[in-house]
Amino acid sequence: MVSGYYDAALRTHLIYPTTLDPLLSAQQPIPVHAIAALLAIVLGGFQLWGPKGTRNHRMLGYIWVGLMAIVGFSGFFIHGLRLVGPFSPIHLLSANTLVSLWHAIRAARRGDIRRHRKTMVVLFWMALILTGFFTFWPGRVMHQVVTGA
């Protein structure tokens, strides 16, 4: 059975030769932005589906907020898609991400855990997962990473 998975993975790799070269050779801050987002996806998954209120949750939460701040801040310096001057909807998302982080931290410090949780869950799904799918659009760096094209 394991060899069947290996064969399927090998065939998929031959069709879609994954390589990190397009990402690592992209103009800054794209590599920093993408790597921080990928790490935030992994860590965010642990945070959302792991135990809450623990010391570990709080420590990982600080790291996740830092990664998301990097994602949000670096997004202001990515200008591949220009709709209004040097700006695009991505820049609105960056501002919304940073404001949402501030609201979520403030809610947790005030003891409003329900609002904290809601804000963090929405951030994870909207700012990382949903928008992450758009990075695989043909012509984008992550599309090149996955397909080798």
N, C-alpha and C positions, 0 to 999 in steps of 0.2 A: 504494500500500500504506500509506503514512504517513497518507493521508487516512482510510483505513478505521480505523486506530487512533484517530485524532482523533474520528471519528464515534462510535466505541464509547465513548470517554472522555466525550464530550459527553452521550450518552444515559445513561451511568451517573451522571454528575453531576446530570442532571435527575431521576433516580430517587432518588439519595442525595446531596442537596446538602450537601457538606462545608463546615463553618464552624468556625473556631477560637473563636468567641464563647463557647460554653458552657465551654470550658476556661479561657479568659482571664478570664472573669467568675466562675469558681468560687471558693469560699472557700479561702484559703491553709490548708495547704500543697499543695493538690491541683495547682495549676498548676506549682509548682516540682518536685513529685514526678513528674508526668507528663513534663515537659520533660527532666528529668534522665534518666528512664527511656528516653525516645525517643533521646536522644543516646547513652546507654549501649548501646542496641541497635545503632545504626549503628557506633559505635566498636568495640564488641565483635565485630561481624562482621569488621571489618578485622583485629582482633587474632587471632581464631580462624583466619582463612583466609590471613593474611599470614605473612611469614617470622618465625621465632621467634629469640630470643636476640640480636637486634640492638639497637642504641642506640634506634632508633625504636620498637621493640616495648616496650622498658622505659619510654620517655617516655610513649607512649600508654597503657601499662598504669597508670602513676600517675594519669593523667587518668581512665581508666576506673574505677579503684578509688575515686577521689574522687566520681565521678558515682554509683557504686553506694552509697557511704556516704551521700550525700544522699538517694538513693532509700530506703535502709534506715532512716535516721534520721527522715526526714519521714513515713514510714509510721506511726510511733508517734503521730502527731498527726492522723491521718485516722480519723474515728469514724463514718462513714456507715453501717456495718454493725456492729451491737452484738449480740453473742451472750451474753457474760458481762460484765455491767456495761458499761463503755465499750470492752471488748476484743472482738476477733474473730480468726479465723485469720490475717488479714493481719498482725496484730501479732507472731504467732509467726514468720511469714515474715520480717518486718523484723529480728527478733532473730537468726534463722538466717542472714540475709544478712550482717549485721555480723560474726558469729562466723566465718562461712565466709571472708569477706574477710581476717580476721586470720590464719586458718589458711593460706590461700593465700599470703599475703605471707611468713609465717614459713617455709613450705615452700620458697619461692623463695630466701629468704636463706640457708637451710641447704643449698641445692643439691639439694633433693629436687624436681627439675623434674617428674617424673612425677606426684607428688601435687599440685603447684602447678597443672599443666595440668588434671588431673582435676577439681579443685575449681573452677577458673575455668570450665571447660566446663559443669559441672553448674549453677553459678550462672547462667551465661548462659541456658541452656535452661529451667531451672526458675524462677528468680527474675524473668527478663525475658520470655521468650517464652511459656511456659505460663501464667503468671499474667497476662501481657499480654492473652491471649485473653479472660480473665474480665472485663477492663475494658470489653469491648464488649457486655456483658450489657445488655438493655433497662433503662433507668432510670439507668444509670451515665453519667458525664460523657463518656467517650470514645465511647459509643454515640451520644450527642447530637452529638458532633463529626462523626462519620462519616455519620450518617443525617440530621442536621438535625432530628431529632424530639425 
